[in-house]
Amino acid sequence: MNDLTDIRREYTQGGLRRNDLPENPMDLFTQWIEQAKQAELTDPTAMCVATVDEHGQPFQRIVLLKKFDDDGFVFFTNLESRKAIHLAQNAKTSLLFPWHPLERQVAVTGEAEPLSMMEVTKYFMSRPKDSQIAAWVSKQSSKISARQALEGKFNEMKNKFAKGEVPLPKFWGGYRIKPESIEFWQGGERRLHDRFVYQKNPSGWNIDRLAP
């Protein structure tokens, strides 16, 4: 057995206090993601998305956050992917933003809502052309024989769309995760971490401190 019990460090970058918290969690999220960008973290918009299949088996994967506001957190994907199939059966999901160098993480629970065609088209047309072509090439989550098959399909589609715009694939779209809870975690010394959770209610948000 590989024993990893001696790997540990102190969290010393600062605490989080109730008086520091705005009434709207998205204001604090905005502040934290801006600080993650300013710190030049690798992929500061990367988030883990969790879904559950029809047997209750959880799955997780990293995707990139592309937009957020008071209505929720937006990402784009292949609508025939495993995650999309899961969300069609069970819209409940969770997100995790792991900003380890800042000793922070944000955990979100909520429900996934499909984006409108207008939102999807607007974002798709803003992507680099190679990324647009890649959306056509990959039947996400399906088994493939070899990478060469993927490369060959990419070159085929690149030639096909060489002289014009790349159309939006009918199987490509996105989701808005409408939050029901947002938890902010800040590492603390002696493992006395600071955790605050915002819970959605009809008139706004309840805020509670959680034990570390």
Residue pairs with C-beta under 8 A, 6 or more apart in sequence:
10 189
10 190
11 103
11 187
11 188
11 189
11 191
11 193
12 103
12 187
12 189
13 102
13 103
13 186
13 187
14 103
14 186
15 186
15 188
15 194
16 184
16 186
16 194
16 196
17 194
18 196
18 207
18 209
21 28
21 184
21 196
21 207
22 28
23 204
23 205
23 207
24 70
24 204
24 205
25 179
25 182
25 184
25 198
25 205
26 68
26 69
26 70
26 182
28 184
29 68
29 106
29 182
30 68
32 99
32 102
32 104
32 106
32 184
33 44
33 45
33 65
33 68
33 97
35 102
36 44
36 97
36 99
36 102
36 104
37 44
39 101
39 102
41 99
41 101
41 102
43 64
44 99
45 64
45 65
45 66
46 62
46 63
46 64
46 65
46 97
46 98
47 62
47 63
47 64
47 65
47 73
47 75
47 95
47 96
47 97
48 60
48 61
48 62
48 95
48 96
48 98
49 60
49 61
49 62
49 63
49 75
49 83
49 93
49 94
49 95
50 58
50 59
50 60
50 93
50 94
50 95
50 96
51 58
51 59
51 82
51 83
51 86
51 87
51 90
51 93
52 58
52 59
52 86
52 90
52 92
53 59
53 82
53 85
53 86
53 89
54 89
59 82
59 83
59 86
61 83
63 75
63 77
64 75
65 73
65 74
65 75
65 97
66 74
66 75
66 76
66 123
66 174
67 73
67 74
68 74
71 176
71 178
72 110
72 113
72 176
72 177
72 178
72 179
73 95
73 108
73 176
73 177
73 179
74 115
74 119
74 174
74 175
74 176
74 177
75 174
75 175
75 177
76 115
76 120
76 123
76 124
76 172
76 173
76 174
77 83
77 84
77 140
77 172
77 173
77 174
77 175
78 84
78 135
78 138
78 139
78 140
78 141
78 171
78 172
79 171
79 172
79 173
80 139
80 140
80 141
80 171
81 140
81 141
82 140
82 141
83 141
84 173
87 93
87 112
87 175
91 111
91 112
91 113
92 109
92 110
92 111
92 112
93 109
93 110
93 111
93 112
93 177
94 107
94 108
94 109
94 110
95 106
95 107
95 108
95 110
95 177
96 105
96 106
96 107
96 108
97 105
97 106
97 107
98 105
99 105
99 106
103 186
103 187
104 184
104 185
104 186
104 187
105 185
106 182
106 183
106 184
106 185
107 182
107 183
107 185
108 177
108 179
108 181
108 182
108 183
109 179
109 180
109 181
110 177
110 178
110 179
110 180
110 181
111 177
111 178
111 180
112 175
112 176
112 177
112 178
113 175
113 176
113 177
113 178
114 173
114 174
114 175
115 173
115 174
115 175
115 176
119 174
120 168
120 172
120 173
120 174
121 168
123 174
124 132
124 135
124 168
124 172
125 165
125 168
127 135
129 161
129 166
130 158
132 161
132 166
133 154
133 157
133 158
133 161
133 166
134 154
135 169
135 172
136 157
136 166
136 169
137 150
137 153
137 154
137 157
138 150
144 150
179 200
180 199
180 200
181 197
181 198
181 199
181 200
182 197
182 198
183 195
183 196
183 197
183 198
183 210
184 195
184 196
184 197
184 198
185 193
185 194
185 195
186 193
186 194
186 195
187 193
188 194
188 212
191 212
192 212
193 212
194 209
194 212
195 209
195 210
195 211
195 212
196 207
196 208
196 209
196 210
197 207
197 208
197 210
198 205
198 206
198 207
199 205
199 206
199 207
199 208
